[in-house]
Amino acid sequence: MKTVKFTAMKDGDAEDYAFLSEHESDYAARTAERLLGALEGLDESLSGYQITRLGHSLQAATRAWRDGADEDWVVSALLHDIGDIYAPYNHDEYAAAILRPFVREQCAWVVEKHGDFQRLYYAHHLGGDRNTREKYRDHPYFEDCAGFCERWDQSSFDPGHENLPLDFFRPMVERVFARKAHDPAVIRAGERVALVDAETAGSRGDRA
């Protein structure tokens, strides 16, 4: 395999960095493939729930799809817990960092903060503060995160729910991560898109 000439970055030349740029672009183009593989790994991550973390992720994404959510929301719901594998103490920030260059700012913020918002449902049982989310009360995406958690996250631990398979979501993940990173037209800073679109939901039905 071809490599650069240098052993310290300061010694690299234009040829070295042109080679690396092309090599890294090729590698980045396969991000979706690696993420889909990591999602499969969630099947063997944190246990104790009635379904696996992969099952939870698929269920959240399925609920989003059936709510008529757009592709940014669906992919964000699918990947929101992908950090459980490598970052169990800040999984939300980890997942948001992966998504942020490729999805709407609204979605990345919601994924980043969903851990705090989820505390509403359990923290008081462990002697913690269930109202951690209140520090974000004045944020423009507050209600979006509250809705994400209520409709798609906290409710998605049901072994009887009919989930769409990972292959159903594969083309969506591939399209999202094929976008130009940090493109303002993708990030759409400050824009809010509803989680639920009844008309779109009606047209989807149970289509898989």
C-alpha positions in Angstrom: 0.0 0.0 0.0 1.3 3.4 -0.9 2.0 5.7 2.0 3.3 9.3 2.6 7.0 9.9 2.9 7.0 11.7 6.2 7.1 10.4 9.8 6.2 13.8 11.3 3.4 15.9 9.9 5.6 19.1 9.7 7.8 17.3 7.2 5.1 16.5 4.7 5.0 18.1 1.3 2.2 19.0 -1.2 2.4 15.6 -2.8 2.0 13.8 0.5 -1.1 15.9 1.5 -2.7 15.6 -1.9 -2.4 11.8 -1.6 -3.8 11.8 1.9 -6.7 14.1 0.9 -7.7 11.7 -1.9 -7.2 8.6 0.4 -9.3 10.2 3.2 -12.1 11.2 0.8 -12.4 7.6 -0.3 -12.5 6.4 3.2 -15.1 9.0 4.3 -17.3 7.9 1.4 -17.8 4.6 3.2 -19.0 6.1 6.4 -22.6 4.9 5.9 -21.3 1.3 5.5 -19.3 1.5 8.7 -22.2 3.0 10.6 -24.6 0.3 9.4 -22.1 -2.3 10.6 -21.9 -0.6 14.0 -25.7 -0.6 14.3 -25.6 -4.4 13.9 -23.2 -4.4 16.8 -25.8 -2.9 19.0 -27.5 -6.3 19.0 -24.8 -7.4 21.5 -24.5 -4.2 23.5 -26.2 -3.2 26.8 -28.6 -5.8 28.0 -31.4 -5.9 30.5 -34.2 -4.4 28.4 -36.8 -6.6 26.7 -35.3 -5.8 23.3 -31.7 -5.2 22.2 -30.3 -1.8 21.5 -30.5 -2.5 17.8 -34.2 -3.4 18.3 -34.7 -0.2 20.1 -33.0 1.8 17.4 -35.0 0.1 14.7 -38.2 0.7 16.7 -37.5 4.4 17.1 -36.8 4.8 13.4 -39.9 2.8 12.5 -42.0 5.0 14.7 -40.5 8.1 13.1 -41.1 6.7 9.6 -44.7 5.9 10.4 -45.2 9.4 11.9 -44.3 10.8 8.4 -41.0 12.2 9.6 -38.5 13.4 7.0 -35.2 11.6 6.3 -33.1 13.7 8.7 -35.4 12.7 11.6 -35.6 9.0 10.6 -31.8 8.6 10.3 -31.3 10.6 13.5 -33.8 8.3 15.3 -32.0 5.2 13.9 -28.6 6.4 15.0 -29.4 8.2 18.3 -28.0 5.5 20.5 -25.1 4.4 18.4 -22.7 5.8 21.0 -23.8 3.1 23.5 -21.0 0.9 22.2 -18.1 3.2 22.7 -19.3 6.1 24.8 -21.8 4.8 27.4 -21.4 7.9 29.6 -22.0 10.4 26.8 -23.6 8.4 24.1 -25.9 11.3 23.1 -22.9 13.6 22.4 -21.1 10.9 20.5 -24.1 10.2 18.2 -24.6 13.9 17.6 -21.0 14.4 16.6 -21.4 11.7 14.0 -24.7 13.2 12.6 -23.9 16.9 12.9 -22.1 17.4 9.6 -24.8 15.7 7.6 -28.2 16.5 9.1 -30.3 19.5 10.0 -29.0 21.5 13.0 -32.3 20.8 14.7 -31.9 17.0 14.6 -28.2 17.1 15.7 -29.2 19.2 18.7 -32.0 16.9 19.7 -29.8 13.8 19.5 -27.1 15.6 21.5 -29.5 16.5 24.3 -31.9 13.5 24.3 -30.0 11.9 27.2 -31.0 14.8 29.5 -34.5 14.8 28.3 -34.9 11.1 28.8 -34.2 11.5 32.5 -37.8 12.7 32.9 -38.8 9.1 32.7 -36.5 7.4 35.2 -34.1 9.7 37.1 -36.4 10.1 40.1 -36.4 6.4 40.7 -32.6 6.5 41.2 -32.5 9.6 43.4 -31.6 11.9 40.5 -33.1 15.0 39.0 -35.8 14.1 36.4 -36.1 17.7 35.3 -32.6 18.2 33.9 -34.2 19.2 30.6 -35.5 22.4 32.2 -32.1 24.1 31.7 -32.9 24.1 28.0 -36.5 25.4 28.4 -35.9 28.5 26.4 -34.1 26.8 23.5 -35.9 26.9 20.2 -35.6 23.1 19.8 -36.8 22.2 23.3 -40.2 21.0 22.2 -38.6 19.0 19.4 -36.4 17.1 21.8 -39.3 16.6 24.2 -41.4 15.2 21.3 -38.6 13.0 20.0 -38.2 11.4 23.4 -41.9 11.0 24.1 -42.9 9.6 20.7 -39.9 7.7 19.5 -37.3 7.1 22.3 -38.9 6.3 25.6 -41.7 4.3 23.9 -39.4 2.1 21.8 -38.7 -0.8 24.2 -41.7 -2.9 23.1 -40.9 -6.5 22.0 -44.3 -6.7 20.4 -43.8 -3.8 18.1 -43.5 -4.6 14.4 -40.2 -3.0 13.4 -39.0 -2.3 9.9 -35.7 -4.1 9.2 -32.3 -2.4 9.0 -32.1 -2.9 5.2 -35.2 -0.8 4.9 -33.3 2.2 6.4 -30.0 1.4 4.6 -30.7 3.6 1.6 -31.7 6.6 3.8 -28.4 6.3 5.8 -26.4 6.1 2.6 -28.1 9.2 1.2 -27.6 11.2 4.3 -23.9 10.4 4.6 -23.3 11.0 0.9 -24.2 14.6 1.5 -21.5 17.3 1.5 -20.3 17.7 5.1 -21.3 20.9 6.8 -23.2 22.2 3.8 -25.3 25.2 5.0 -28.1 23.9 2.7 -28.2 20.7 4.7 -27.6 22.2 8.2 -30.4 24.8 7.7 -29.5 26.5 11.0 -32.5 27.7 13.0 -35.0 25.9 10.9 -37.6 23.7 12.5 -39.3 20.8 10.8 -42.1 19.0 12.6 -41.5 15.4 13.8 -45.0 14.4 12.6 -46.4 14.9 9.1 -49.9 13.3 9.0 -50.2 13.5 5.3 -46.9 11.9 4.6 -47.6 9.3 7.3 -50.9 8.4 5.6 -49.2 7.9 2.2 -46.6 5.6 3.8 -48.9 3.4 5.7 -47.0 0.2 6.5 -45.0 0.3 3.3 -41.6 -1.4 3.6 
